[in-house]
Amino acid sequence: MEQLGFSVADIIVSFLWIIVMLMMMFAFILVGVEAFSPQSSFASVTNSFLPIMAGVSVNQKSDKAEQKPEELKEAAEETLNLE
């Protein structure tokens, strides 16, 4: 790593900065949810599902991402009726 210009101290400082930023982001999300939610247990359950479902939807893989370029080209030609 030193050949790339990173010292141990640089790596530790960067890691700590990332942890601080992550904690600030979570605090921002929690304060935002608190500000716009009524004070009931049903609302808290509903608001907890919002970030969970957002994370699940972002991490789902699509079938088209796993296809090869040739397969995508053939599928596009079939859809557009090009020959």
Backbone as a ProteinNet text record, in pm:
[ID]
protein_1_A
[PRIMARY]
MEQLGFSVADIIVSFLWIIVMLMMMFAFILVGVEAFSPQSSFASVTNSFLPIMAGVSVNQKSDKAEQKPEELKEAAEETLNLE
[TERTIARY]
81.2	0	86.6	204.5	291.4	335.6	349	385.4	275.1	150.7	39	19	98.1	91.5	5.6	-27.2	-109	-23	-18.7	50.4	-52.1	-5.4	-95.7	-180.6	-119	-193	-303.3	-273.5	-374.6	-492.6	-465	-570.6	-655.8	-594.8	-669.1	-756.6	-702	-778.9	-895.7	-872.4	-979.9	-1088.2	-1049	-1145.4	-1229.4	-1165.7	-1238.6	-1332.5	-1289	-1374.2	-1497.4	-1480.2	-1592.8	-1690.1	-1639.2	-1725.9	-1805.5	-1740	-1809.4	-1917.9	-1887	-1985.9	-2103.5	-2076.8	-2183	-2273.6	-2215.1	-2295.1	-2379.5	-2323.2	-2399.1	-2514.2	-2492.3	-2598.9	-2712.2	-2679.4	-2783.8	-2859	-2787.7	-2853.3	-2947.8	-2905.9	-2989.9	-3117.4	-3105.4	-3222	-3315.5	-3260.7	-3344.8	-3415.5	-3345.4	-3408.7	-3516.2	-3491.6	-3591.8	-3715.7	-3698.8	-3814	-3889.9	-3818	-3881.5	-3959.9	-3907.2	-3972.2	-4103.9	-4114.6	-4233.4	-4323.4	-4311.3	-4394	-4475.9	-4596.9	-4676.1	-4619.4	-4653.6	-4597.2	-4682.3	-4679.4	-4751.9	-4663.8	-4695.2	-4613.8	-4634.2	-4755.9	-4779.7	-4697.3	-4690	-4612.4	-4463.5	-4416.3	-4273.7	-4241.4	-4331.8	-4310.1	-4311.7	-4407.8	-4416.9	-4291.8	-4246.4	-4127.6	-4000.8	-3997.3	-3878.2	-3871.3	-3985.8	-3985.7	-3941.4	-3953.3	-3914.5	-3767.1	-3672.2	-3532.1	-3497.1	-3565.4	-3538.8	-3575.8	-3694.6	-3739.9	-3658.1	-3613.8	-3527.9	-3396.1	-3338.7	-3214.7	-3232.1	-3344.4	-3371.2	-3388.2	-3461.8	-3485.9	-3358.1	-3268.8	-3143.2	-3053.2	-3055	-2963.1	-3013.9	-3134.6	-3184.6	-3112.2	-3078.9	-3012.7	-3118.8	-3095.1	-3186.8	-3131.3	-3220.7	-3179.2	-3101.8	-3134.8	-3068.2	-2923.9	-2891.2	-2753.6	-2661.4	-2717.3	-2637.2	-2627.6	-2703.5	-2700.4	-2573.6	-2532.5	-2417.1	-2460.2	-2365.9	-2401.5	-2467.6	-2423.4	-2483.5	-2630.5	-2660.6	-2799.3	-2884.2	-2828.1	-2901.8	-2928.2	-2828.9	-2845.8	-2954.8	-2955.2	-3057.6	-3196	-3205.9	-3334.3	-3383.6	-3293.2	-3331.3	-3376.1	-3305.2	-3344.2	-3480.7	-3507.3	-3636	-3747.9	-3718.8	-3819.2	-3849	-3745.3	-3762.5	-3787.8	-3788.1	-3806.9	-3703.5	-3579.8	-3470.8	-3405.4	-3366.6	-3298.7	-3185.5
-118.5	0	126.3	116.5	233.8	273.8	175.8	207.3	286.6	271.1	345	480.4	508.2	637	638.5	520.9	512.7	460.6	536.6	488	427.3	363.5	303.6	412.4	525.4	636.2	687.8	697.6	742.2	646.3	519.1	418.2	425.8	441.1	449.3	574.9	687.7	812.2	799.5	741.1	721.8	630.5	523.9	431	499	574.8	645.9	750.2	819.7	917.8	850.4	734.5	661.1	618	572.1	531.2	651.3	765.8	886.4	927.6	925.8	962.5	865.2	737	636.9	660.1	691.3	719.2	845.4	947.3	1069	1043	956.6	923.9	850.1	755.2	684.6	780.5	871.8	969.8	1058	1099.8	1181.3	1107.2	980.4	901	884.3	851.7	831.5	959.3	1071.6	1198.5	1235.8	1209.3	1237.2	1153	1026.5	938.9	984.6	1023	1069.8	1198.4	1285.5	1414.6	1401.4	1306.4	1294.8	1178.5	1126.7	1012.3	1041.7	990.8	1002.7	910.1	936	861.2	738.6	638.9	515.1	397.1	281.3	163.3	118	132.5	94	180.5	309.9	400	366	327.6	294.5	166.4	69.8	-53.4	-22	59.6	96.4	171.9	266.3	343.3	259.9	154.5	69.6	-16.9	-46.1	-126.2	-46	85.9	166.3	149.3	168.8	149.6	3.1	-88.4	-230.4	-267	-227.8	-261.3	-187.2	-66	6.3	-69	-118.2	-194.5	-324.5	-392.1	-517.8	-492.4	-388.1	-361.2	-319.8	-250.2	-209.8	-330.1	-425.5	-538.7	-655.4	-647.9	-756.9	-754.8	-873.2	-883.9	-902.2	-839.7	-859.9	-969	-1037.7	-1144.4	-1088.1	-967	-908.9	-873.2	-846.7	-812.2	-932.4	-1051.9	-1173.2	-1225.2	-1166.6	-1212.3	-1163.3	-1241.4	-1203.7	-1102	-1022.9	-922.2	-982.2	-1101.9	-1164.9	-1196.9	-1245.6	-1278.1	-1152.2	-1043.1	-917	-865.9	-880.4	-836.8	-917.2	-1049.4	-1133.8	-1099.1	-1074	-1038.3	-904.6	-810.1	-679.3	-693.3	-774.8	-795.6	-863.2	-958.6	-1025.3	-928.6	-843.4	-746.2	-643.8	-597.8	-496.7	-555.3	-687.8	-760.1	-719.9	-708.8	-677.9	-806.4	-808.2	-928.1	-893.1
0	0	0	57.2	60.9	-79.3	-169.7	-307.1	-376.2	-332	-389.2	-321.6	-218.7	-152.2	-26.8	25.4	146.5	260.7	367.2	485.9	580.5	683.5	782.7	847.6	874.4	936.1	843	712.7	616.4	612	615.8	611.9	737.6	852.9	979.1	981.5	939.1	935.7	838.2	722.7	625	679.9	746	802.9	910.7	998.3	1103	1043.6	938.3	872.5	811.5	750.1	692.5	801.6	914.6	1026.2	1078.2	1093.4	1141	1041.8	913	811.4	811.2	829.1	834.2	954.4	1068.6	1187.9	1169	1105.5	1079.6	982.7	883.9	789.9	860.8	946.2	1021.4	1113.1	1176.8	1263.8	1182.7	1064.7	978.3	939.8	903.8	866.6	985.7	1101.2	1219	1262.4	1258.4	1295.2	1194	1066.2	963.5	979.8	1009.1	1032.3	1156.3	1259.1	1382.9	1359.9	1278.1	1256.5	1181.6	1091.2	1007.5	1045.1	1164.7	1202	1327.3	1328.9	1452	1559.9	1683.2	1795.4	1827.8	1740.7	1767.7	1728.9	1782.4	1752.8	1608.7	1555.5	1416.1	1321.3	1348	1263	1269.7	1387.3	1397.3	1320.4	1323.1	1245.7	1096.8	1055.2	914.1	869.8	949.9	913.8	916.9	994.2	994.5	870.2	809.8	687.8	565.6	568.9	453.4	417.4	509.8	470.3	443.3	511.9	487.2	344.2	302.1	167.4	61.5	92.2	-1.7	-21.2	87	76.8	1.3	25.3	-44.7	-193.6	-229.4	-370.8	-442.9	-375.5	-438.7	-461.5	-370.3	-378.1	-461	-514	-597	-730.6	-777.7	-907.2	-1014.2	-1126.2	-1237.6	-1327.7	-1395.7	-1485.9	-1605.2	-1648.5	-1763.8	-1734.3	-1610	-1574.9	-1590.2	-1580.4	-1590.7	-1733.7	-1826.4	-1963.6	-2033	-2131.5	-2211.1	-2316.7	-2366.3	-2467	-2591	-2631.2	-2749	-2724.1	-2602.8	-2569.2	-2565.9	-2514.1	-2511	-2652.2	-2740.5	-2879.2	-2947.5	-2927.7	-2986.9	-2933.5	-2803.7	-2744.9	-2799.1	-2818.6	-2873.6	-3017.1	-3096.6	-3236.1	-3245.5	-3157.2	-3158.4	-3119.1	-3023.7	-2978.9	-3088.1	-3157.3	-3260.1	-3398.3	-3408.2	-3534.9	-3638.8	-3597.4	-3689.8	-3734.6	-3859	-3908	-3998.8
[MASK]
+++++++++++++++++++++++++++++++++++++++++++++++++++++++++++++++++++++++++++++++++++

